[in-house]
Amino acid sequence: MGDVNAATPEYKGWLWKWTNYVRGYQRRWFVLNNGMFSYYRTQLIDGELPTSCRGMISICNAFISSVGECNFVVSSGSTLCWHLRAQTEEIKQRWITELELHKNKLQIELDDEDESNTTMLDLNDFYNESKVLNQKLENMTTCNELINKHWVALHRRLSELDVLRMGEGVETVSIDSKGITERVTLFKISSNAMVAACNEYVSLVTSQSSRWVKALHHERELRCRLEETCETLAKQQLQLEQSCREQSTSLSRNTSSMTGTVATCTSSNDSEISDDDFHDAMEVFENAVHPSKHHRRSESGASAASLCSVSKSAGYDSCSDDDALNDIRNGGNIVGFPTEMAGKSRRTPPGSAALRYLESPRPAATPTRKYRTAIPEKPEMTLNLWATMKNCIGKELSKIPMPVNFNEPLSMLQRITEDMEYAPILDDAALCTDQWEQLALVAAFTASSYSTTSGQRTGKPFNPLLGETFECDRMSDLGWRSLAEQVSHHPPACAFHVEGRGWTCWQEFTMTSKFRGKYLQIIPQGMAHLRFDATGHHYTWRKVPTTVHNIIVGRLWIDQHGEMDIINHETGDKCHLKYSAYSYFSRETPRKVTGVVMDRKGEARYLVSGTWDGHIEGARIELQPNSVDDVGAKKPPKFHTYPSRVLWQRVRPPASHDRMYYFTEFACSLNEPLDGVAPTDSRLRPDQRLLEQGDWEQSNMEKIRLEEKQRAVRRLREAAIEKVSREGGSVLPAAWEPLWFNKQLDTQTGSIIHKYNHTYWEAKRKQDWSSSPKIF
C-alpha cells in the first residue's frame, strides 16, 4: 500500500512491475514526488541515502490507463511504458487517483512558469494582479498629463512664433525656434511613453485574461465531474432503496413459506419439465465443460452447511449452523462467502444437502482459542538459482541438499495437513442420503486441496526427519483433528490420519519426482481413503501429478494435470475427474476440472465442473425413459439436468499474503507454537522456526546439523546390524518402527500401509512422551 506524507506531496508504496517474459512481474518500490514517478529495488527509508533509481517517468505528459482488476499502465508516449500490478483493486485505484491528481496539478502549474502554485486563484493573487494593473493605469494617466502640458506649451510657443514673425527680426526668430524644438522633443518623448504604457497594459491584461479563462475552464471541468459523480451516487442510492424495499416486502413471505416452497418444487418437479429441459447425452458431458451455458440456477446457491463451513475454514469466528440458517432466511450473506455467489438465484433440487440441512440438527462449534492469521514477513533476499540447481539435473529430489532460501516455514507434514482446510465439505457429505451427491462433494473436496498451490506459492516445504510428527487439533472450531508422522526416510513416506464429525480419512503419502531442467514433476504414489460412519461408504483416490515450471529461468508457476478416479467400494459408484493441463494456445479456462459421477452400471448421475483454484459446481442429472415418435421409432435417450449449485468456493487469501510466502490464514496457523505437543512435533523444529523469524543464515546451519544428526543415527543402526550379522548372531537389532502408526494390510488395494494405532491422543492427555525419540 502507498502512504501519503502530509508535509510533501509524495505517494509511495510497493507495486509489481512487468520486466520481461523470463522474469515476469517483479516487486519494486515506487515513489511519486515532484511530478516524477520513479521506482527502486528496495524500500527507501527516511534519514538514509537513497539507492540508485531504476527508472522514472514525468507525470505531466504521461498516459495512465486501467487494465483488468489489479493491473494498470503508465506510459510516457513512445519511449517508456510500465505495466504495473497492485496487490488489490483498492490499492490500484489509489495509485491511479494519485497519478491523475499530480498530472492535473502539473498541467495547471505549467501554464504560468512564474507562479509556483496556480491551481486556484485565491484573494492574494487577485489583489496583487489588481495592484499591478492599477499601477500601469496610473502610469498611463501621468503620461497623458505630461502630453497635455507639453501640448499647451508647444501651442503657446507656436503662437509667439507667429507674433515674432510679423513684428521682429530674423535673429530673434532663430532663438525662439530652438525653444520650439525642445518642446517638440518633450512632446515626442511623452507620446512614446504613453504608447509603451498602453502596450504593457494591453499585454498584461491579455495574459491575465488567458490565465483566468484557463483557471475558470479547469474549475468548470471539476464542477462537471462533481455533478456526474453526484448523479451516479444518486442513481446507486435509488437502486439500493428499491432493493431494500423489495427485500423487506418479500421477507415475511419468504420466511413463512420457505419450507412449503421447497416441498412444492419437489412435488411439482415432474410437471415443470418441458421440452427445453431435455437434451442429448452428449450435451450432458458438454455441461461438465461449460456449465453456465446449459444449467439454470437455483434459489439456494449452496447449502447453508457448506457456506458456514467455508466461513469456518477461512479463519473467521466460528458460527453455529443455526446462525447460518438465519442469515439465509434474512436474505444476508454468510461471512467469508462471495456476495456474487450468495446473491445468485438458484433452485434447490429435491433431496439436496441444503434441504436436509434445514431438517438435521448439528452441534454448534465452541472454539476454545483464536489462532493467528499472519506470520513474520519474508525478508527481501536474492539467490542464484542456477548456481544451486545446475548440478542437480537427473538426481532424486529427496537426496538433493537444498538451502532454506527455497523453502517455506512449513514441513511436508504440515502441507499434507493443509489439504484439510476445506474439510467442512466432508461434514456436509456425511449428512447426504443421496450417494451420488455425496460422491460429488467428495470430488469437490479432493479438488479443494490443490487451491493452496495457486498463484505464486512455489516454496518448498521442509523434508520431515524420520520420526517427526505433526498434530492439528481443530475439533473445537472446525470439527476435526489430525496426526501425521514420517514413517520412512528412504523412500520418504508419511502416514496421515484425520478424525472428523461422522467421517475418517487416512492415507500414506509418498511420491517420486523427476527433474528435467526446465520443470520439476511430482508424482504422488500413495492412496487416500475416506469412510463415512453413517453409511459405511468407503472412498479411495490417488492424487494427480504436480508440475513446477520454469525451474531455471523465468517465474515459477505450478500446474495440476491428469485424471483421477474416486471409487465408492461399497456401492461401486465412481467419479472420473480430469484436470486439464494449462496451455498458452488453448482457449479453455485455465486450471479447469471436469468430471462425471457414474453408478455401477456406468450411467451418468452427477456432473462436476469448475477450477481447482476457484470453485467447483455440481448438478444432478436423471435419465428419462425412451419415447416413441409418430412413426413408432424410439427417440434417443434424454437427460434431465437439475440446476447446478456451488459445492466448494475458495476463500480469498489475506491482502498481505505475498509477503508471507503466499500463505492462507489457515496455513499461517499451522506452525503457531503450542504447548503440550509431542517433542517430535514440526512446530519444535529449530531450522523451520528460524526461517519463519527471518534468520536464514542460522536456519541453514540448523538444517545441516539436523540432517547430519539423522545420518549419524542411521549409520549407527546399520553398523549394529552389520556387526551382528558378521558375528553370526541369530537376533538382529530391531529396525526403526513408527511410534503412532503400524503396518497393516489395506483390504481395498491389497498393499501394506501404515495405519493409526489410536494411542497418540491418550499419550497427549497424560503428557507421556517417554517413548518419543529425540530427533531435534
Secondary structure, DSSP 8 states (H G I E B T S, - for coil): --EEETTTTEEEEEEEEEEETTTEEEEEEEEEETTEEEEESS---TTS------EEEESTT-EEEEETTTEEEEE-SSS-EEEEE-SSHHHHHHHHHHHHHHHHHHHHHTT-TT-S--SS--HHHHHHHHHHHHHHHHHHHHHHHHHHHHHHHHHHHHHHHHHHHHHS-HHHHHHHHHHHHHHHHHHHHHHHHHHHHHHHHHHHHHHHHHHHHHHHHHHHHHHHHHHHHHHHHHHHHHHHHHHHHHHHHHHHHHHHTHHHHHHHHHHTTTTT--GGGEE-HHHHHHHHH-HHHH--B-SS-S-HHHHHHHHHHTT-----HHHHHHHHHTT---TTS-HHHHTS-----TT-HHHHHHHS-------SS---------------HHHHHTT-TTS-GGGS---GGGEEEEEHHHHHHGGGGGTHHHHHHHH---HHHHHHHHHHHHHHTTGGGSTT---EEE---TT-EEEEEETTTTSEEEEEEEEEETTEEEEEEEEESSEEEEEEEEEEEEE-SSEEEEEE---EEEEETTT--EEEE----EEEE-SSSS--EEEE-EEEEEEETTT--EEEEEE----TT--S-TTEEEEEEE-TT--EEEEEEEETTSEEEEEEEEEE---B-TTS-B---EEEE--BEEEEE-----TTGGGTTT--HHHHHHT---TT--TTBGGG-HHHHHHHTT-HHHHHHHHHHHHHHHHHHHHHHHHHHHHHHHHT-SS-------SSEEEEE-TTT-SEEEEE-S-HHHHHHHT--TT-----
